[in-house]
Amino acid sequence: MSAQTSQGVAARTVAMEAAPDRKKPGLLDRIADHLRRYWQLWILSAPALFFVGLFSYVPMWGIQLAFREFDPTKGLTGGKFVGFKYFLEFFHNPLFGEIMTNTIRISLWTLVMGFIFPIILALLINQIGSKKIKGFVQTITYMPHFISVVVIVSMLNIFLTPGTGILGRFFGDESLMGSTSAITAVYWISEVWQHVGWNSIIYLAALAGVDTSLYEAAKIDGAGRLQLIRYVDIPTIMPTCAILLIMNMGSVLNVGFDKIYLMQNSLNMPATEVIVTYTYKIGIINGQYSYSTAIGLFNTLVNFIFLITANAIAKRVSDTSIF
């Protein structure tokens, strides 16, 4: 019996040695096989990929302006290479500390409050039993999202006018639009009011997917409204909250240019001069294109670091991440 087994093993060994070696498919072969399988999906996504490539990646060629002295007669790549000259110039600028402080203060207040209030609003709307009332409340809360920024700032100036404004008459003779201590609150409160309803839609969509049997089981166990929110609703929307927070961290230093620029005046300038407005004034108005490109690149790199850090922390803490 052992002799037969030995003969069988020897025969298989000879057959394996005689068989031709199977080569693993190369990279080009794998790509060709992938395209044969999914060519319809690639055709479907081609317009979007082309759009992103054209408007998001092709303009990145101009980043090199941050490292060159821009000369319009020589093009983007013809200027003298100066390395980190313009970055150091920005860091040593007397306004650097003020600009960074204003940017961080305004953006963090807007980020934190703009993140918390939509969640609260979605949880409250979800507790409304009547579909008609719920739909009415949703419509009323997200309508301000469609108001133009110019109109919003005009409304702020009218409402906060000292003596005659609806709100300004309660704050004495000083206009809040000219107060360096109050302008940050005016900005983020108006920002939250305008977008809270719209930003709550995604949380309401997540809450709509909750199994109703969970509510019924919790009510049978004696859970009240607050306990339903704490033990059913909040755990349901936590993954969505984590993803949105990570994405918002990628723009932590990006204050909306149009609104803050329209809100600026000679009185509140020390508290409203942020990176985006300073870049606009330096680059577009004063024509210092290389300097403004360096500032914009610095802003982008800081936002990228915040994004990576937030994603890593969320992945470690809650196993939720975007990459």
Buried (B, 14 or more C-beta within 10 A) or exposed (E): EEEEEEEEEEEEEEEEEEEEEEEEEEEEEEEEEEEEEEEEEEEEEEEEEEEEEEEEEEEEEBBBBBBBBBEEEEEBEEBEEBEEBBBEBBEEBEEBEBBBEBBBBBBBBBBEBBBEBBBEBBBEBBEBEEEEEBEEBBEEBBEBEEEEBEEBBEBBBEBBBBEEBEEBEEBEEEBBBBBEEBBBEBBBBBBBEBBBBBBBBBBBEBBEEBEEEBBEEBEEEEBEEEEBBEEBBBEBBBBBBBBBBBEBBBBBBBBBBEBBBBBBEEBBBEBBBBBBBBBBBBBEEEEBBBBBBBBBBBBBEBBEEBBBEBBEBBBEEEEBBBE
